[in-house]
Amino acid sequence: MRIASGFAIGMGPGRGLGSSDTHSVDLDSTSLVAQPSGKGSDALFGTDVGPVVTLVVPRGERAEAIISPDGPEPTRDQCTESVTNRGSHTSGELSQGMRLCLVTDEGRTAYLRITSVPTLKTVTLEVTVWE
């Protein structure tokens, strides 16, 4: 299990997913680093339609699920089940305290908790990725 606490994603100028306003994270990597969209991306963060920050699974698969903001942190099995039963390819608007589960393109399960969305260009989150 890998944990990244206080991981921040900063997005450049522009608007729209797929532009310079989008940054991606490869959750299968040993070091989580936000980068411009590219191969190996498991999550794209950016602004879509309107002034909100969203998370999109770039593969277009139903590989992420929003989970209740209440209760204990989920286990790997609970996250996998959430994605299987309620998976989507987009989160809608991200907000502080929001919790999501995601399955990476290499089949790992990840848990993301949004700790802040202070601007349309920054998202801070905690990430757990199970091997």
N, C-alpha and C positions, 0 to 999 in steps of 0.2 A: 504494500500500500504506500502510495506517495501522497503527501499533503503539502499544499502551497497555501500559506495563510497570508491574507492581505495582498494577494496578487492583484495588480492594477493593470487595466487595459486603457491606453490612451489612443484616441482616434484622431487622425489628421483632418484638415479642412475638407470641405465638400459635403455632399449629401447623397444618400442612397446606397443601399447594399451593393457591393461590387465596385464602389468608387474608392477614392483615397480616404473616405470616411469610415471604411470598414477594416477591422483588424481581426485576425484569426488566431486561434490557439490550437496547437497540436497536442492533445491530451495524452497521446501515446509516447511523446517525447520524455526523456528523463529530466529535462528542465523546461518548465512551462514559461514560454516567452511569447508575448503577443507580437505579431508581425503582420505585414500587409497580406491580404488573402493569397493563398497559394496551395500547392499540393500538400496533402496530409492534414489539411484543416479539419478539425472535429467540430468547432464552433466558430461562427462568424458573429462578431459584435459590431453593431452599427445602427445608423438611423435608416428606417425604411420609409414608409409613407407617414408624413407628419413628424412633429418634433418629439419623438420618443426613441429610446434606445432599446433594441431588441437583440435576441440571440436566435440565430438561424443555423440549422444543420445543413451544411453545404451540399451534402449528397442528395438532398430532397427526400430523404427517408424519414419515417416516423421514429426518430431515434432519440427524442428528448421528451420529458414529461415534467410538468409542474406538480410539485407535491405540497401538501398542507404546510403553512408556515408554523403551525403548532406541533408540539410533541418532540420526542427525541430525534436525534439525527438518524436517518435510515441506514440500514445495513445494505451490503452489496445486493443481496437477494431481493430486498424490498425495492431498491432502485430498479433492478432489472425487471421485476414484476410490474412496476409503475409504467415503464417504457413499453413493455409488451402489451399492457391493457389499455393505456391511454396515450400512447406515443403520438407526437406531432413533429413537424419539421421546423416550427417557429414558436417562440415563447410569448409573443405579444410584448407589451411594454414591461421592461424590467424595472423593479423597484426595490428599495431597501428591505431586507428580510425575506425576499422571495427565495424559494428553494427549488432546485431542478435536479433531475437525474438525466443522465445521458449515456448512450452506448457509443463508443468510439468506432472509427472505421476498422480498427484492428480487434474489435470485440470486447474491449475493456469497459467496465462500468465506472462511471464518474458521478460524483455528487457535487453540486455547486450551490453555494449560499451567497447571495448578493449582499454585500455589507454596505455598499453605498453606490448611488448614481448621482454624484454631485452636479454634473453638467451633461450636456449631450455628447461630450467628447471623452468622458471618463467613466469607467465602471471598476469598482473594487469588489473582489470576491474571494471567498475561501474555496479551495478545490481539494477534493479527495478522489484519487484514482486508485481503484483496486487492480492488482495484477491478475 
